[in-house]
């Protein structure tokens, strides 16, 4: 390898490292500010130049935030709605993608085209029809109203379909010869081979539903049915601008569950995205 080639390679690696460092700083700095702000006094929060490390951590902010609004109830609502919606979406997405890949039926291409078209429709477009449907079914301030209208699977079907197309056909044919039907093939072969993609799907949709603000705000009008994102906004109304420490503490408590999920599943995410690579 010539010297100019080595220099270009080292320069490329250095540039890549700098870009990664820049991205980490840009994305990590606001998170660090929120987490440390939850432990600062109001004076430290408003101080310029910024105070990066709290001099006397104010752990009581978390207790104040928990007592100011019914955060415990909000967490229960978010856990129920998030787990329910993700369970429905995972089931529907796996079955739909399996049918599009492994069943011999006419019109599969048309169905998949419609699913792709659904990805282009913004969520705000379906907000009013979903609300009217939920109201007619008396689903306002109910778990089914929070879960079922948002259990859409267009992206999940696309992700799983693309991954299923990469599975080894010899292994699938051998399973069929051993007597596996469609459900046996899905359970014993397809799902075990798709674990990284399934984990990626779960992380994406868990975060999306946990952080969803607009639909829970629209479909609930009683405090006991609010979810965590709406509850944190309500905390701002209660505390106002007088106690930013408590507001940031509530925000940190809302962030921690999904941050833990992401850290636990990060080793699967790259594999999952690669498993859903464009094919077919």
C-alpha positions as CSV (number, residue, x, y, z in Angstrom):
1,X,0.0,0.0,0.0
2,X,1.4,3.3,-1.0
3,X,2.0,6.2,1.4
4,X,-0.7,8.5,-0.2
5,X,-3.2,5.6,0.1
6,X,-2.4,5.1,3.8
7,X,-2.7,8.9,4.4
8,X,-6.1,9.0,2.7
9,X,-7.3,6.0,4.7
10,X,-6.1,7.6,8.0
11,X,-7.7,10.9,7.1
12,X,-11.0,9.1,6.3
13,X,-10.9,7.3,9.7
14,X,-10.2,10.5,11.5
15,X,-13.0,12.4,9.7
16,X,-15.4,9.5,10.5
17,X,-14.4,9.6,14.2
18,X,-14.9,13.4,14.3
19,X,-18.3,13.1,12.7
20,X,-19.3,10.4,15.2
21,X,-18.0,12.5,18.1
22,X,-20.0,15.5,16.8
23,X,-23.2,13.5,16.5
24,X,-22.7,12.1,20.1
25,X,-22.2,15.6,21.4
26,X,-25.2,17.1,19.6
27,X,-27.6,14.3,20.6
28,X,-26.1,13.6,24.1
29,X,-25.8,17.1,25.4
30,X,-29.5,17.9,25.6
31,X,-30.0,14.6,27.4
32,X,-27.2,15.4,29.8
33,X,-28.6,18.8,30.4
34,X,-32.1,17.4,31.3
35,X,-30.7,14.8,33.7
36,X,-28.4,17.2,35.5
37,X,-31.0,20.0,35.4
38,X,-33.3,17.7,37.5
39,X,-30.7,18.0,40.3
40,X,-30.1,21.7,40.1
41,X,-31.6,24.6,41.9
42,X,-33.5,27.2,39.8
43,X,-30.6,29.6,40.2
44,X,-28.1,27.1,38.8
45,X,-30.5,26.4,35.8
46,X,-30.7,30.0,34.9
47,X,-27.0,30.8,35.5
48,X,-24.8,31.7,32.5
49,X,-22.3,30.4,31.7
50,X,-24.0,27.1,32.4
51,X,-23.4,25.0,35.6
52,X,-22.6,21.6,34.2
53,X,-22.4,19.7,37.5
54,X,-24.9,20.5,40.3
55,X,-23.1,21.7,43.4
56,X,-25.7,20.3,45.8
57,X,-27.9,17.7,44.0
58,X,-31.6,18.4,44.7
59,X,-32.9,14.8,44.9
60,X,-36.2,16.1,46.4
61,X,-37.2,17.3,43.0
62,X,-38.1,13.7,42.1
63,X,-40.3,13.4,45.1
64,X,-42.0,16.8,44.4
65,X,-42.7,15.7,40.8
66,X,-44.2,12.4,41.9
67,X,-46.5,14.1,44.4
68,X,-47.5,17.1,42.2
69,X,-49.4,14.9,39.7
70,X,-50.4,11.2,39.8
71,X,-47.4,10.0,37.9
72,X,-47.9,6.5,39.2
73,X,-51.2,6.3,37.5
74,X,-49.7,7.8,34.3
75,X,-47.0,5.1,34.3
76,X,-49.6,2.4,34.7
77,X,-51.5,3.8,31.8
78,X,-48.4,4.0,29.6
79,X,-47.3,0.5,30.5
80,X,-50.7,-1.0,29.6
81,X,-51.2,1.0,26.4
82,X,-47.7,0.6,25.2
83,X,-47.5,-3.2,25.8
84,X,-51.0,-3.8,24.5
85,X,-50.4,-1.8,21.2
86,X,-47.0,-3.4,20.6
87,X,-48.3,-6.9,21.3
88,X,-51.1,-6.4,18.7
89,X,-48.8,-4.8,16.2
90,X,-46.2,-7.6,16.5
91,X,-48.8,-10.3,16.0
92,X,-50.5,-8.6,13.1
93,X,-47.1,-7.7,11.4
94,X,-45.7,-11.2,11.7
95,X,-48.8,-12.9,10.4
96,X,-49.3,-10.4,7.5
97,X,-45.6,-10.5,6.4
98,X,-45.7,-14.3,6.6
99,X,-48.7,-14.4,4.4
100,X,-47.2,-12.0,1.8
101,X,-44.1,-14.1,1.5
102,X,-45.0,-17.8,2.0
103,X,-48.7,-18.1,1.0
104,X,-49.5,-18.7,-2.7
105,X,-52.5,-16.3,-3.2
106,X,-53.3,-13.9,-5.9
107,X,-53.0,-10.2,-5.3
108,X,-50.1,-10.2,-2.9
109,X,-48.3,-7.6,-4.9
110,X,-51.3,-5.3,-4.8
111,X,-51.8,-5.8,-1.1
112,X,-48.1,-5.0,-0.4
113,X,-48.4,-1.9,-2.6
114,X,-51.4,-0.7,-0.5
115,X,-49.4,-1.3,2.7
116,X,-46.5,0.8,1.2
117,X,-48.9,3.5,0.3
118,X,-50.1,3.5,4.0
119,X,-46.6,4.4,5.0
120,X,-47.0,7.7,3.2
121,X,-50.1,8.8,5.1
122,X,-49.2,11.1,8.1
123,X,-50.7,10.1,11.4
124,X,-52.4,13.5,11.7
125,X,-54.6,12.6,8.6
126,X,-56.1,9.7,10.5
127,X,-56.5,11.5,13.8
128,X,-60.1,12.8,13.2
129,X,-61.5,9.6,11.7
130,X,-60.0,7.6,14.5
131,X,-61.4,9.9,17.1
132,X,-64.9,9.8,15.6
133,X,-64.8,6.0,15.5
134,X,-63.6,5.8,19.1
135,X,-66.3,8.2,20.2
136,X,-69.1,6.2,18.5
137,X,-67.8,3.1,20.1
138,X,-67.7,4.8,23.5
139,X,-64.0,4.3,23.7
140,X,-63.1,7.7,25.1
141,X,-61.2,7.4,28.3
142,X,-60.7,3.6,27.9
143,X,-57.7,1.4,27.3
144,X,-59.2,0.0,24.1
145,X,-59.5,3.6,22.8
146,X,-55.9,4.2,23.6
147,X,-54.6,1.0,22.0
148,X,-56.6,-0.3,19.1
149,X,-56.8,2.8,16.8
150,X,-53.0,3.2,16.9
151,X,-52.2,-0.5,16.4
152,X,-51.1,0.1,12.8
153,X,-48.6,-2.3,11.3
154,X,-47.6,-0.9,7.8
155,X,-43.9,-0.4,8.7
156,X,-43.8,-3.7,10.6
157,X,-45.2,-5.7,7.7
158,X,-42.6,-4.0,5.4
159,X,-39.7,-4.7,7.8
160,X,-40.7,-8.4,8.4
161,X,-41.5,-9.1,4.7
162,X,-38.1,-7.8,3.6
163,X,-36.4,-10.0,6.2
164,X,-38.4,-13.1,5.4
165,X,-37.3,-12.9,1.8
166,X,-33.7,-13.4,3.0
167,X,-34.4,-16.6,4.9
168,X,-32.7,-19.7,3.5
169,X,-35.2,-21.6,1.3
170,X,-33.5,-24.9,1.9
171,X,-34.1,-24.8,5.6
172,X,-37.8,-23.9,5.0
173,X,-38.3,-26.7,2.5
174,X,-36.7,-29.2,5.0
175,X,-39.1,-28.0,7.7
176,X,-42.0,-28.6,5.3
177,X,-40.8,-32.1,4.5
178,X,-40.7,-32.8,8.2
179,X,-44.4,-32.0,8.3
180,X,-44.5,-28.4,9.5
181,X,-47.6,-26.5,8.6
182,X,-47.7,-22.8,8.3
183,X,-48.1,-22.1,12.0
184,X,-45.3,-24.7,12.8
185,X,-43.1,-23.1,10.2
186,X,-43.7,-19.7,11.6
187,X,-43.2,-20.7,15.2
188,X,-40.2,-23.1,14.9
189,X,-38.3,-21.7,12.0
190,X,-39.2,-18.2,10.9
191,X,-39.5,-16.5,14.3
192,X,-36.2,-18.0,15.7
193,X,-34.4,-16.9,12.6
194,X,-35.9,-13.4,12.9
195,X,-35.1,-12.5,16.5
196,X,-32.9,-9.5,15.7
197,X,-35.5,-8.0,13.5
198,X,-38.2,-8.7,16.1
199,X,-36.2,-7.0,18.8
200,X,-35.6,-4.0,16.5
201,X,-39.3,-3.8,15.8
202,X,-40.1,-4.0,19.5
203,X,-37.7,-1.2,20.3
204,X,-39.0,1.1,17.6
205,X,-42.6,0.6,18.5
206,X,-42.1,0.6,22.3
207,X,-40.4,4.0,22.0
208,X,-43.0,5.4,19.6
209,X,-46.0,4.4,21.7
210,X,-44.3,5.4,25.0
211,X,-43.6,8.8,23.7
212,X,-46.9,9.3,21.9
213,X,-48.4,12.5,23.0
214,X,-51.1,13.6,20.5
215,X,-53.4,10.5,20.4
216,X,-53.6,10.1,24.2
217,X,-54.2,13.8,24.5
218,X,-57.1,13.6,22.1
219,X,-58.8,10.4,23.2
220,X,-58.7,11.1,26.9
221,X,-60.2,14.0,28.8
222,X,-59.9,12.8,32.4
223,X,-56.7,13.0,34.4
224,X,-56.7,9.4,35.5
225,X,-56.5,8.2,31.9
226,X,-53.6,10.3,30.9
227,X,-50.3,8.7,29.9
228,X,-46.8,9.8,30.8
229,X,-46.0,12.3,28.0
230,X,-49.3,14.1,28.6
231,X,-48.7,13.8,32.4
232,X,-45.4,15.5,32.1
233,X,-47.0,18.4,30.2
234,X,-49.6,18.6,32.9
235,X,-46.8,18.8,35.4
236,X,-45.6,21.9,33.7
237,X,-49.0,23.4,34.2
238,X,-49.0,22.6,37.9
239,X,-45.4,23.7,38.6
240,X,-45.3,26.5,36.1
241,X,-41.9,28.2,35.5
242,X,-41.3,28.5,39.2
243,X,-39.8,25.0,39.7
244,X,-38.0,23.8,36.6
245,X,-36.2,21.2,38.7
246,X,-39.4,19.2,39.4
247,X,-40.4,19.5,35.8
248,X,-37.1,18.1,34.6
249,X,-37.2,15.4,37.2
250,X,-40.6,14.3,35.8
251,X,-39.1,14.3,32.3
252,X,-36.2,12.2,33.5
253,X,-38.5,9.6,35.1
254,X,-40.4,9.5,31.8
255,X,-37.2,8.9,29.8
256,X,-35.6,6.2,32.0
257,X,-37.8,3.2,31.0
258,X,-37.2,3.6,27.2
259,X,-33.5,4.4,27.8
260,X,-33.2,1.2,29.7
261,X,-35.0,-0.7,26.9
262,X,-32.7,0.8,24.3
263,X,-29.5,0.0,26.3
264,X,-30.7,-3.6,26.8
265,X,-31.5,-4.2,23.1
266,X,-28.8,-2.2,21.4
267,X,-26.7,-5.2,20.4
268,X,-29.7,-6.5,18.4
269,X,-30.6,-3.3,16.6
270,X,-27.8,-3.3,14.0
271,X,-28.5,-7.0,13.2
272,X,-32.2,-6.3,12.9
273,X,-31.8,-3.4,10.5
274,X,-29.4,-5.5,8.5
275,X,-31.9,-8.4,8.6
276,X,-34.5,-6.1,7.1
277,X,-32.2,-5.0,4.2
278,X,-33.8,-4.2,0.9
279,X,-34.5,-7.2,-1.1
280,X,-37.3,-8.3,-3.4
